[in-house]
Amino acid sequence: MFFSLIGINVKNSLSPVIYKYFFLKSNSKINYKKISIPYKNIYLIIYYLRKNIISNITIPYKKKLIKFCNYISKNSYYSNSLNLIILKKNSLYGYNTDGSGFLKNFTKINFLKPLKIFLIGTGGAGRSIFNLLKRKFIIEKIIIYNRTLINTKKFIKLFNISKISRLYTLNKKKKIKNYILINTIPEIYVKKIIKKLIFKKCISYNINYKIHNSLDNDGVKMLYYQASESFKIFLNER
C-alpha cells in the first residue's frame, strides 16, 4: 500500500516521521514516499495520485489540485485548498485538515473569550483555520493583514464578516492588546510584520515549524494533529 507526500522541496518535511509513528501504532504495513515534482508537471502529479492510495499535498499544489478531485470536503471548499487526497473506487476525494489540526492544539492554550484575532494571511491555511474557529467560538474582533487587498475582500465576503478592523499596511508601530495572533504565511515574511507590532497580553501562534520561530507557539503540534486527523480519515475510508 502506497502513501506519499507531494510538493516541491519536501526533503526536510517532518510528515514521514509522524506518519511512520501512526503506521506502527496501527500495525499498518504502508510504504511512505516523499515526491518532489516541478510546478509545471501537474499531470505527473495526477499519475501519482492514481497510483497511491493516499497522498498528502503541500505547497504549491494545495489549491491547484482541487479541480482534479471528484469530491471535496466542506473545509476544502471554504479554504479553497486541500492537504489530503484519497483514491477510493477510482475516484479522488479531497480533504483539508489544516483547520482541525490547528484547533486541536489551539484548544489546549489558555485564551480569553470571546476571541479577538489578528490573522496574518488569508490563503488556504488561514481560511481553513478561520472557518473552524468561527464555527467553534464567538469572534468579537478580527484584524486581517494580507499582502493583497483583493484576497482580503474575498475572505470577508466568503465568511460574511461584518465587524472587522482592516489592516493592510503597517507604516508605524501598532499596539495589539488581548489578541490572538495567528500567522499562516512563511516565516521569512512575518518577521517584518512582527517588528511593527507592540504586543500586550497577547498569544501568538505560528503554523510554520522552524527552529528559529519568531512567535510563541509553532506548528509542530499542529502538524502532528493535522496528520492524526488525516490518518483517521484514511482508516475510515479504506
Disulfide bonds with the S-S distance in Angstrom:
none
